[in-house]
Amino acid sequence: MKTVHVAGGGEDEEEVEVEEEPLGADGEESSAANDLHSAHPSAYEQPHITKPQPAKGGGDLLDLLDDIAAPAAPAPTNSGPAVKKLQIVTPEVGLGVFISAAMVKNPLTGQLSLEMDVGNATATPVQSLAIQLNKNAFGFAPASPQISLAKAVSNGSSVSFSLPLTLAPQMVNPQDTSLNIQSAVKNVATNAVFYFIIPVAMEVLFKATPMDVQSFAAAWKAFDESAEVAVVVPDLPTVDIEVIKQKLAAKDVMFVFKRDIPGQVGQVSVFFSVTLVTNMVFYVELKFKAGLNVCKVVVRSQSKVHSEMCKATVAKLVL
């Protein structure tokens, strides 16, 4: 442990003590990069499943939605912000219904939502659906289970829908260690129920909460090294730290300070804080080495399981 001068975000230099490990000559063990696939968008591709078993400790999706009635009359629903959506339900899995979606946060109101494009590959128009989520790591739940599309979706067409999400304590499954939510949808017109996975975009839970250098350093040192998780992110589109800071700031990952690693020429650490809307805090370090197009993401927090999720999310955001 060494005492060093660090430059904060617009603050005067301060002295803090931070434990450091340098990157290796090749940017850390190459095997560490294998963990990155969990953060890559390809990890969010729709699994070919029909009835996922509920996660241990979660609710039962196998008999849900039977008592949800169709809404009396569909009301037009404006879609949310334009975002890149991934296909989470194929026509085969959805029994003719196909869905692309993305989990987002409104930057002005903080409202969480699942932005959906609902399509139809059957002869029967689709206008009303009902959705239920299994218990999950963060307690995501739909604000309402009923999905009333703005217009009937005929064969070969699709319509957008914004599903508001809430965080409900009774929907938290402490044993769920994934960034996925087991889900089910009922097609009200046919009573067909299909099952699928919604990928969790953990960054929608981040809230902008600045942290001063001394508070960060004290918290960082309070964690044992065995509590930290790390991954090397290869093939970065840029290693310009200012660009990366701006990219992370756009997702409420807050810059704290930057410092050169003592005794390691060309190596620098950049520290960030991440605070969830649930007030859980993560302490994040990005390590860079001159000449290498990689960085090492290190995360410490009170929960190693949640640190793994934060690690995967930050690794995704820097790509």
MORAKA-V260881 format. One record per residue. SS is DSSP state (h for helix, s for strand, l for the rest). OMEGA is omega in radians with two decimals (999 if undefined). NEAR is the number of other ideal C-beta (glycine too) atoms within 10 Angstrom. Layout:
ss;omega;near
SS;OMEGA;NEAR
SS;OMEGA;NEAR
This chain:
ss;omega;near
l;-3.12;8
s;3.05;11
s;-3.06;9
s;3.03;17
s;3.14;11
s;3.11;20
s;3.10;13
s;-3.13;19
l;3.10;15
l;-3.13;6
l;3.06;12
l;3.12;7
l;3.10;11
s;3.06;15
s;3.08;11
s;3.06;20
s;3.12;12
s;3.08;21
l;-3.09;11
l;2.97;17
l;-3.14;16
l;2.98;17
l;3.08;21
l;-3.09;14
l;-3.13;9
l;3.10;11
l;-3.14;21
l;-3.11;22
l;-3.11;10
h;-3.12;11
h;-3.13;8
h;-3.14;18
h;3.13;17
h;3.14;11
h;-3.00;18
h;-3.08;21
h;3.13;12
h;3.14;19
l;-3.08;23
l;-3.14;13
h;3.14;11
h;3.12;9
h;-3.10;14
h;3.12;20
l;-3.07;12
l;3.04;19
l;3.11;10
l;-3.11;8
l;3.07;13
l;3.12;10
l;3.11;12
l;3.05;17
l;3.14;13
l;3.12;16
l;-3.11;20
l;-3.14;9
l;-3.10;11
l;3.12;19
l;-3.09;17
l;3.13;10
l;-2.98;21
l;3.12;12
l;-3.09;9
l;2.99;22
l;-3.10;18
l;-3.06;9
l;3.11;7
l;-3.11;16
l;3.08;9
l;3.09;16
l;-3.06;15
l;3.14;7
l;-3.12;8
l;3.11;16
l;3.11;9
l;-3.13;9
l;3.12;15
l;3.07;8
l;-3.13;15
l;-3.09;20
l;3.12;13
l;-3.13;10
l;3.07;13
l;-3.09;8
l;3.08;17
s;3.11;15
s;3.14;16
s;3.07;23
s;3.05;24
l;3.09;15
l;3.14;15
l;3.13;12
l;-3.07;20
l;3.11;25
l;3.13;17
l;3.08;18
s;3.07;24
s;-3.01;20
s;2.91;28
s;-3.04;18
s;3.03;23
s;3.08;22
s;-3.05;22
s;3.02;21
s;3.08;22
l;-3.06;14
l;-3.11;10
l;-3.06;7
l;-3.07;7
l;-3.14;10
l;3.07;16
s;3.13;21
s;2.99;23
s;3.14;27
s;-2.97;20
s;2.87;26
s;-3.08;17
s;-3.14;23
s;-3.06;21
s;3.10;25
l;-3.14;17
l;3.12;19
l;-3.10;8
l;3.13;15
l;3.14;14
s;3.11;26
s;-3.11;23
s;3.07;19
s;3.00;26
s;-3.04;24
s;3.01;22
s;3.11;18
s;3.04;23
l;3.01;26
l;-3.00;25
s;-2.98;23
l;-3.05;22
l;3.11;25
l;3.08;18
s;3.06;24
s;3.06;21
s;3.08;19
l;3.04;12
l;-3.13;13
l;-3.06;17
s;3.10;17
s;3.11;24
s;-3.08;19
s;-3.06;22
s;3.10;15
s;3.10;11
s;-3.12;15
s;-3.14;22
l;-3.12;15
l;3.08;13
l;-3.13;9
l;3.14;14
s;3.10;19
s;-3.13;20
s;3.13;17
s;3.10;23
s;-3.11;18
s;3.11;21
s;3.13;13
s;3.04;23
s;3.02;13
s;-3.06;15
l;-3.13;15
h;-3.12;7
h;3.12;8
h;3.14;19
s;3.01;19
l;-3.08;21
l;-3.11;10
l;3.11;12
l;-3.11;22
l;-3.06;13
l;3.00;17
l;3.13;22
s;3.07;18
s;3.02;26
s;-2.97;25
s;3.07;25
s;3.09;20
s;3.06;24
s;3.02;23
s;-3.02;22
l;-3.11;20
l;-3.05;17
l;-3.05;13
l;3.10;10
s;3.11;15
s;3.10;19
s;-2.96;21
s;-3.08;20
s;-3.12;21
s;2.99;20
s;3.07;27
s;3.13;19
l;2.99;21
l;-3.03;20
h;-3.09;22
h;3.10;20
h;3.12;24
h;-3.13;23
s;3.03;23
s;-3.08;14
l;-3.13;10
l;-3.13;14
l;3.12;11
l;3.14;21
l;-3.03;15
h;-3.07;22
h;3.12;12
h;3.13;13
h;-3.08;23
h;3.13;20
h;3.14;12
h;-3.13;16
h;-3.11;21
h;-3.10;14
h;3.14;11
l;3.01;16
l;-3.12;8
h;-3.13;9
h;-3.13;6
h;-3.07;14
l;3.05;19
s;-3.06;19
s;3.05;18
s;3.05;24
s;-3.13;24
s;-3.13;25
l;2.98;16
l;3.10;9
l;3.08;16
l;3.06;11
l;3.00;11
l;3.04;16
l;-3.03;12
h;3.14;15
h;3.11;10
h;3.14;13
h;3.09;22
h;3.14;18
h;3.14;11
h;-3.13;16
h;3.13;22
h;3.12;14
l;3.12;11
l;3.10;19
l;2.94;20
l;-2.89;25
s;3.08;22
s;3.10;21
s;3.08;23
s;-3.13;23
s;3.13;19
s;2.99;17
s;3.10;15
l;-3.06;20
l;3.07;12
l;-3.13;9
l;-3.07;15
l;3.06;9
l;-3.14;13
s;-3.09;17
s;3.05;17
s;3.09;24
s;-3.03;19
s;-3.12;24
s;2.98;24
s;3.09;21
s;3.11;26
s;3.09;19
s;3.07;20
l;3.06;16
l;3.14;14
l;2.96;8
l;-3.06;16
s;3.08;18
s;3.13;23
s;-2.93;23
s;3.04;25
s;2.98;21
s;3.13;23
s;3.14;23
s;3.06;24
s;-3.11;23
l;3.11;9
l;3.13;9
l;-3.12;20
l;-3.10;14
l;2.92;20
s;3.08;28
s;3.11;24
s;3.11;27
s;-3.12;22
s;3.01;26
s;3.07;23
l;3.12;24
l;-3.10;13
l;-3.13;13
h;3.11;15
h;3.14;14
h;3.05;20
h;3.09;23
h;3.13;19
h;3.12;24
h;3.11;27
h;-3.13;25
h;-3.12;23
h;3.12;26
h;3.10;27
h;3.09;24
h;-3.05;22
h;-3.12;19
l;3.13;19
l;999;14
